[in-house]
Amino acid sequence: MRRALLPLLALAGLLSAAVPAPAAVSATSPPRKAPAAPRISVRVLPATVRQGDTVLILVAGTRGARDVEGSLGAQHLAFFPYGEEYAALAGVDLETKPGKVGWRIGLVDGGGTPRKATGSLTVRAGAFSVERLTVPPGMPNLDPGAERRAGNEAARLRTLYDTVTPERFWRGPFTRPVAARKPPGGFGSRRIINGQPRMPHSGIDFSADLGTPVVASNRGRVALLGEFFFAGRLVVLDHGLGLYTLYFHLDGVSVTEGQIVDRGQTVGTVGVTGRSTGPHLHFAAQLGRARINPPDLFTLPVRD
């Protein structure tokens, strides 16, 4: 009987060796997800926007981002790094139609993924004065030669405003360009002569004595010097990223084209050149083609 069991035991051993042992199971954690990219957050200042305002657009959630760009309506936005954010200035022209204006922001994040944000702001009407005058027919009109000259000079300025220098020259707050006897005013005011509306006043007027020093409102490059029909002797400063300041009716000029000037540096003196009825400085500001209220620059909430 014992001999009969031996072949059976041997066969059982062979069968047990042929059955593979259960595979060892290793404990593995699920694959880790990449951290979500920070959300783009856009702030628009001021909260209430009116015709002629300067708008500051701040974009957060841009750490590691590149190629930050955008637009406000048809206006290109030139962004610059500002702390951990990106910032851009935009101008609402003084004749912008009240209503909603769309904005768009685009960037490429640190991981190479394109991202965007869109929205809109509401432009409200500005409070501009209107003066109605009645004069003899033909009196306010220019002769053909003066009209051609003024038109050519205006075209020259528009070409300049379309030039966006990629370097940001200005830093921190802007300063008043002249010590004046009384607060300046006149931005956006319009005359209606014999029922025909004239171009609105696109700057502010500082009343000052002849020869009073006029200084650069902020750091910039002298982009243009000239003797214009309406503006008289003028200086235009390019502050970079599409921002320009203009100084009209000067008596003397103390800078040269292409020169870099610092905030507070003298660029000329108050005069009565061009179409001027007395000594004063006409001070204007442009963001691209947008005519903006210059005092907005004095209170700009950018501190670097």
C-alpha positions as CSV (number, residue, x, y, z in Angstrom):
1,M,0.0,0.0,0.0
2,R,2.9,2.4,0.8
3,R,4.5,1.7,-2.5
4,A,1.2,2.5,-4.3
5,L,1.1,5.9,-2.6
6,L,4.5,7.0,-3.7
7,P,3.7,7.7,-7.4
8,L,0.6,9.7,-6.3
9,L,2.7,11.9,-3.9
10,A,5.3,12.5,-6.6
11,L,2.5,13.5,-9.1
12,A,1.0,16.0,-6.6
13,G,4.4,17.6,-6.1
14,L,4.8,18.1,-9.8
15,L,1.4,19.7,-10.1
16,S,2.0,22.1,-7.2
17,A,5.3,23.2,-8.8
18,A,3.5,24.0,-12.1
19,V,1.1,26.5,-10.5
20,P,2.6,30.0,-10.3
21,A,2.7,31.8,-7.0
22,P,0.5,34.9,-6.7
23,A,2.2,38.0,-8.0
24,A,3.3,40.4,-5.4
25,V,1.2,43.6,-5.4
26,S,3.0,46.8,-4.9
27,A,1.2,49.8,-3.3
28,T,1.4,52.8,-5.7
29,S,-0.2,56.3,-5.2
30,P,-2.3,57.8,-8.1
31,P,-0.4,60.2,-10.4
32,R,-0.1,63.7,-9.0
33,K,-2.0,66.4,-10.8
34,A,0.0,69.5,-11.9
35,P,-0.9,72.5,-9.8
36,A,-3.6,74.6,-11.5
37,A,-2.4,77.8,-13.1
38,P,-3.3,80.9,-11.1
39,R,-6.5,82.6,-12.4
40,I,-6.2,85.8,-14.3
41,S,-7.7,88.7,-12.3
42,V,-8.2,92.0,-14.0
43,R,-8.8,95.3,-12.2
44,V,-9.8,98.6,-13.9
45,L,-9.3,101.9,-12.3
46,P,-11.1,104.2,-11.8
47,A,-14.3,102.4,-11.0
48,T,-16.3,105.0,-12.9
49,V,-14.8,106.0,-16.3
50,R,-15.7,109.2,-18.1
51,Q,-14.8,110.8,-21.4
52,G,-11.2,112.0,-21.3
53,D,-10.1,109.7,-18.4
54,T,-6.9,107.8,-18.1
55,V,-7.6,104.1,-17.2
56,L,-5.1,101.9,-15.3
57,I,-5.5,98.2,-16.1
58,L,-3.9,95.8,-13.6
59,V,-3.6,92.1,-14.3
60,A,-2.9,89.6,-11.5
61,G,-2.2,85.8,-11.8
62,T,0.6,86.5,-14.3
63,R,3.6,85.0,-12.4
64,G,5.9,83.4,-15.0
65,A,3.8,84.7,-17.8
66,R,5.1,86.2,-21.1
67,D,3.7,88.0,-24.1
68,V,1.1,89.8,-22.0
69,E,-1.0,91.9,-24.4
70,G,-4.5,93.3,-24.9
71,S,-6.8,96.0,-26.1
72,L,-9.4,98.4,-24.9
73,G,-11.9,98.9,-27.8
74,A,-9.6,99.5,-30.8
75,Q,-6.8,100.8,-28.6
76,H,-3.7,98.5,-28.2
77,L,-2.6,98.0,-24.6
78,A,1.2,98.2,-23.8
79,F,1.8,96.3,-20.6
80,F,4.7,96.6,-18.2
81,P,5.7,94.6,-15.1
82,Y,4.4,96.2,-11.9
83,G,5.3,94.3,-8.8
84,E,3.7,90.8,-9.1
85,E,1.2,92.1,-11.7
86,Y,1.2,93.6,-15.1
87,A,-0.1,97.1,-15.8
88,A,-1.1,99.2,-18.8
89,L,-2.5,102.7,-19.3
90,A,-5.3,103.3,-21.7
91,G,-7.0,106.6,-22.7
92,V,-10.7,107.2,-23.2
93,D,-10.8,110.0,-25.8
94,L,-12.8,113.1,-24.7
95,E,-15.2,112.5,-27.6
96,T,-15.7,108.7,-27.0
97,K,-19.4,107.8,-27.3
98,P,-20.8,107.0,-23.9
99,G,-21.6,103.4,-23.4
100,K,-19.9,100.0,-23.0
101,V,-16.3,99.5,-24.4
102,G,-14.9,96.0,-24.4
103,W,-11.5,95.0,-23.2
104,R,-9.4,91.8,-23.9
105,I,-6.3,90.5,-22.2
106,G,-4.1,87.6,-23.5
107,L,-0.9,86.0,-22.3
108,V,1.1,82.8,-22.3
109,D,1.6,81.3,-18.9
110,G,4.7,79.8,-17.4
111,G,3.8,76.4,-18.7
112,G,3.4,77.7,-22.3
113,T,-0.4,77.6,-22.3
114,P,-2.3,80.6,-23.9
115,R,-4.8,82.2,-21.6
116,K,-7.2,85.1,-21.9
117,A,-9.7,87.2,-20.1
118,T,-12.4,89.6,-21.5
119,G,-14.8,92.1,-20.1
120,S,-16.1,95.6,-20.6
121,L,-16.3,99.0,-18.9
122,T,-18.9,101.7,-19.2
123,V,-17.9,105.2,-20.3
124,R,-20.0,108.0,-19.0
125,A,-20.3,111.5,-20.4
126,G,-17.9,114.1,-19.2
127,A,-19.0,117.5,-17.8
128,F,-17.5,119.9,-20.4
129,S,-18.4,123.5,-20.7
130,V,-20.0,124.9,-24.0
131,E,-19.7,128.5,-25.1
132,R,-22.0,129.7,-27.9
133,L,-20.9,132.7,-30.0
134,T,-22.3,134.6,-32.9
135,V,-19.8,136.5,-35.1
136,P,-19.9,138.0,-38.6
137,P,-19.8,135.3,-41.3
138,G,-16.3,134.3,-42.3
139,M,-14.6,135.9,-39.3
140,P,-13.6,132.6,-37.5
141,N,-12.4,130.9,-40.7
142,L,-8.8,130.5,-41.7
143,D,-7.4,131.6,-45.0
144,P,-6.6,128.6,-47.4
145,G,-2.8,128.8,-46.7
146,A,-3.2,128.8,-42.9
147,E,-5.8,126.0,-43.2
148,R,-3.4,123.8,-45.2
149,R,-0.5,124.5,-42.8
150,A,-2.7,123.7,-39.7
151,G,-3.9,120.5,-41.4
152,N,-0.4,119.3,-42.2
153,E,0.8,120.0,-38.6
154,A,-2.2,118.1,-37.2
155,A,-1.3,115.1,-39.4
156,R,2.3,115.3,-38.2
157,L,1.1,115.0,-34.6
158,R,-1.2,112.1,-35.4
159,T,1.7,110.2,-37.0
160,L,3.7,110.8,-33.8
161,Y,0.9,109.5,-31.6
162,D,0.7,106.3,-33.6
163,T,4.4,105.6,-32.7
164,V,4.6,103.5,-29.6
165,T,8.0,103.4,-28.1
166,P,8.4,99.9,-26.4
167,E,10.5,101.4,-23.5
168,R,8.8,102.9,-20.5
169,F,10.7,106.1,-19.6
170,W,8.3,107.5,-16.9
171,R,8.4,106.5,-13.3
172,G,6.1,107.4,-10.4
173,P,3.8,110.4,-10.2
174,F,3.7,113.2,-12.8
175,T,4.3,116.8,-11.7
176,R,2.7,120.1,-12.8
177,P,4.7,121.6,-15.6
178,V,4.6,125.2,-14.4
179,A,4.0,127.3,-11.2
180,A,0.7,129.0,-12.1
181,R,-1.3,131.8,-10.5
182,K,-4.5,129.8,-10.3
183,P,-5.7,126.2,-10.9
184,P,-5.7,125.3,-14.6
185,G,-8.8,124.4,-16.5
186,G,-10.5,124.2,-19.9
187,F,-10.2,120.5,-20.8
188,G,-13.0,119.4,-23.1
189,S,-14.6,122.9,-23.4
190,R,-16.1,123.6,-26.8
191,R,-17.1,126.7,-28.7
192,I,-20.1,126.7,-31.0
193,I,-19.7,129.6,-33.4
194,N,-22.7,130.6,-35.6
195,G,-24.2,127.2,-34.9
196,Q,-21.1,125.2,-36.0
197,P,-19.3,123.2,-33.2
198,R,-15.5,123.7,-33.1
199,M,-12.9,121.2,-32.0
200,P,-13.0,120.7,-28.2
201,H,-10.1,122.1,-26.1
202,S,-7.8,119.0,-25.7
203,G,-5.6,120.3,-22.9
204,I,-5.5,122.6,-19.8
205,D,-4.3,126.1,-19.6
206,F,-1.9,127.4,-16.9
207,S,-1.9,131.2,-16.5
208,A,1.7,132.3,-15.8
209,D,4.0,135.2,-16.4
210,L,6.0,135.5,-19.6
211,G,9.3,133.6,-19.2
212,T,8.2,131.4,-16.3
213,P,10.1,128.1,-16.5
214,V,8.2,125.1,-17.9
215,V,9.4,121.7,-16.7
216,A,9.0,118.1,-17.9
217,S,6.0,116.5,-16.1
218,N,7.9,113.2,-16.0
219,R,11.0,111.5,-17.5
220,G,10.8,111.2,-21.3
221,R,12.5,111.7,-24.6
222,V,12.1,114.9,-26.6
223,A,10.1,113.6,-29.6
224,L,9.3,116.9,-31.4
225,L,10.2,120.6,-31.4
226,G,8.4,122.9,-33.7
227,E,6.7,126.2,-34.6
228,F,3.1,125.4,-35.3
229,F,0.2,127.7,-36.5
230,F,-2.1,127.1,-33.5
231,A,0.4,125.7,-30.9
232,G,3.2,128.2,-31.6
233,R,6.6,127.1,-30.2
234,L,6.1,123.6,-28.8
235,V,7.8,120.6,-27.1
236,V,6.4,117.1,-27.2
237,L,7.8,114.5,-24.8
238,D,7.5,110.7,-25.5
239,H,7.2,108.9,-22.1
240,G,7.1,105.5,-23.7
241,L,4.4,102.9,-24.3
242,G,2.3,105.4,-26.3
243,L,2.1,108.2,-23.7
244,Y,2.9,111.8,-24.7
245,T,2.8,115.2,-23.1
246,L,2.7,118.5,-25.0
247,Y,3.8,122.0,-24.1
248,F,2.4,124.8,-26.3
249,H,2.9,128.6,-26.8
250,L,6.4,128.5,-25.4
251,D,8.6,131.6,-25.6
252,G,11.9,129.8,-25.4
253,V,13.0,126.1,-25.7
254,S,16.0,124.6,-23.7
255,V,16.1,121.1,-25.0
256,T,16.9,119.3,-28.3
257,E,15.1,116.5,-30.2
258,G,16.1,113.1,-29.0
259,Q,17.3,114.3,-25.6
260,I,16.3,112.4,-22.5
261,V,14.9,114.7,-19.8
262,D,14.1,114.0,-16.2
263,R,10.9,114.9,-14.2
264,G,11.2,118.5,-13.2
265,Q,13.9,119.4,-15.8
266,T,13.3,122.7,-17.6
267,V,12.2,122.3,-21.2
268,G,11.3,125.9,-22.0
269,T,9.5,129.1,-20.8
270,V,6.0,130.4,-20.9
271,G,5.2,132.5,-24.0
272,V,2.5,133.9,-26.3
273,T,3.5,132.2,-29.5
274,G,0.9,130.7,-31.9
275,R,-2.8,131.5,-31.5
276,S,-2.6,132.9,-28.0
277,T,-4.2,135.9,-26.5
278,G,-1.8,136.2,-23.5
279,P,1.1,134.4,-21.6
280,H,0.1,130.9,-20.6
281,L,1.0,127.3,-21.0
282,H,-1.3,124.9,-22.9
283,F,-0.5,121.5,-21.4
284,A,-1.9,118.4,-23.1
285,A,-1.5,114.6,-22.9
286,Q,-2.2,111.8,-25.3
287,L,-2.4,108.0,-25.0
288,G,-2.1,107.0,-28.7
289,R,-4.8,108.9,-30.5
290,A,-6.8,109.4,-27.2
291,R,-6.9,112.9,-25.8
292,I,-6.9,112.6,-22.1
293,N,-7.3,115.0,-19.2
294,P,-3.8,115.9,-18.0
295,P,-4.5,116.2,-14.3
296,D,-5.3,112.4,-14.3
297,L,-1.5,111.9,-14.6
298,F,-0.9,114.0,-11.4
299,T,-2.9,111.5,-9.4
300,L,-2.0,108.3,-11.2
301,P,-1.9,105.4,-8.6
302,V,1.4,103.9,-9.9
303,R,4.3,104.2,-7.4
304,D,7.5,102.8,-8.7
